Structures are given as structure tokens and as C-alpha cells.
Amino acid sequence: MKVHELQTDAEAWHGTDDGSKTAEVRFNDRDYAERDLLILRCECGGGHEPLVAQVTGVFQGGRYGIEPGYVLLSHRVIRTNRE
């Protein structure tokens, strides 16, 4: 299991925090795998604490409408800004 620290924009961060967003599309430069942890930091300022999510699925690009070299990471938040 690896830990990946990632920046995310305000809309994506808030969607992850409130549970309406459960996936990330990312360039696959980190060899993401199931069970990895994502530390999601908001680029929006305002002192938001990072969210911690665990990867539950990795879908490689080149299919599913995802460009080659990218991945779709499904995840579940294990620590939110509200805890």
C-alpha cells in the first residue's frame, strides 16, 4: 500500500467531502493500486483539512472512455473534514 498526496480543485474536493464524488481521474504516473491511500488537499484555500480516501478500484486508460496513460480511481473516504 502506498500513500499519494494529491492536489484537487475546490469543486472536486467538496464533492468528495460531501460524498457525492467517489472517483478521481488521474495521470497514471504513480502506479496506483487498490488499497492505496489518497491524501486529497484542496487548492481552494480557506484552511480545509486534507481528506483521506482508500482506493477501491483502478481502471486503466485506453478503454471506458479514459485516455491512455490515465486511470479512473474509485475510492471511499475514510477520514473527512467533518471528523
Secondary structure, DSSP 8 states (H G I E B T S, - for coil): --EEEEEE-HHHHHHHHHTS--EEEEES-S---TT-EEEEEETT-TT---EEEEEEEEEESSSTT--TTEEEEEEEEEE-TT-
